[in-house]
Amino acid sequence: MTRKTYLLAALALGAGLVVVTACASTPPAAGTQASADQAKATPKCLDGRNIGRKHVVDPHTLLVYDTWGNPYKMDIGGPCQSMTDFSQIGFEFAGGSQICQAHDAKILRSENGERPVTCLINSVEPITREAAKLLDKDN
């Protein structure tokens, strides 16, 4: 292969990659139901590196938002059932930072700077923003 042929092949390959990338990232047509659903869909897993606001719904339900406002409903157990919105809440991860299932992380809860207690997460579920509004109605 001559140098000129090699250069043309590289340019063609580069152009092909640009076209593939452009096609792959093209969103559905505006106004379609698919684009509305895609924009509102909460990812399956909560990324522990991007945790935003938390809200205690009731003694066994914690609503956690990621930094993009995607809501996750967690069923919690143990000493965390007495926490409030004023409790300091964090997570202890069992491996990576993704919380997809109950045992991917534990909740760390502290009151007034005391030593944190560890609580189990019984379940974690991505929910719609509309469902979160109903649970988060007092905020």
N, C-alpha and C positions, 0 to 999 in steps of 0.2 A: 504494500500500500504506500503510495507516494505521500509526501507531506501535505500536498494540496488536497488529496482525497481524504486523508485523516482529518484535516481541518473541517472540510465540508461535512463529514460524518458526525463530528463533534457538534457542529452548529445545528445540524438536523436533529440530533438527539436532544440537544438543549432546547430547541424550539418545541419538540414533542413533549418534553417535560413541562414546559410552560403551558402548553395547551391542555395537557392532562390535569395539571394543577388547577387551571382556570375552570375546567369543566367540573372537577370534583368539588370545588368550593361554591359552585353556583347554587344559590338557595332556590326553593320553590317559588313560583310566581307569586307576587304580592297579592294579598286578598284571598288566597286559597285557604281552605281549612287546614291543609297540611302545614302551611307556614305558620298559622296561628298556633296549632298544637305544638309544633317544633319549638317555637319561641317560649312557650309556657311550660314545657316538659322539665320536670326536676330530674337531674341525673340520678341513676340508681344508687350511687355511693356518695356519702358525704366525705369530702376531702378535709381531713383534720388540720391541714395547713391553712385552710381558708374558712375558719369558723367565725361567724359574725354574732349576731344577737341570739340570746337564749331566753325562753319564757317558760315558767312553770305553769302548766295548765291546771293540773290537779295533783294529788299526792303521788300518783304513779305515771304521770305523763309529762314529758319534757319536749318542748318544741324548740328545735335548733335550726337556725338559718345559716347558710353559707354567706360569704361576702357578696354574692350576686343576688341574694334574696331568695334562694331556693330553700323551701322548707322541708324539714325531716321531723317525723314524730317518733319519739323514743318512749318505750315502756321501760320504766326503771324499777329497781327493787332495793331492798335493804334500807340502810340509814338515809339514803337519798330521798325516801318518800316523805321526809319532813322538810325538804328544802323549799325555799321561797325565791322570788326573783332577786332578792338581796344577797343570796348565797353566792359564794365564789365557786364557779364550776369550771372544771377543766377535764381533760381526757388523758388516759394512760393507754397507749397503743400496744397491741399484742404483736405487732410486726410492722407493716407499712402504715401509712397515714390515712388509708381509705377505710371508712366505716361502712361496710356493706351488710354485715350480719351482726347478730347480737354479741358475739364474742371477739369481734375485731378490736374492741376497746372496752375500757372500764371508765366510769365517771369518777372524778376526784371532786369531793365537795368539802368546802371549808366555810366556817362561820366566824366572823370577826378575827380573822388572821390565825385561827387555831390550826393545829395540825390537820391536814385533810384526811377524810375517810374515803375508802374505796367502795364503790357500788357497782353492781352488775347491770348491764343493759340487757333486758329480756328480749327486746325486739327493736329494730329500726326500720322505718318505712318512709320512702320519699312520698310526699303528698303534693297535691296541687296548691297553688297560691290561694285559690278560692276556699279550699278546705282549711287551710292555715288561718285565713281571715276569720272563719267561724270559731276556731279554737283560740285565736289571739284577740278576741273581741274586746277585751278590757284594756288593750293597749292602743 
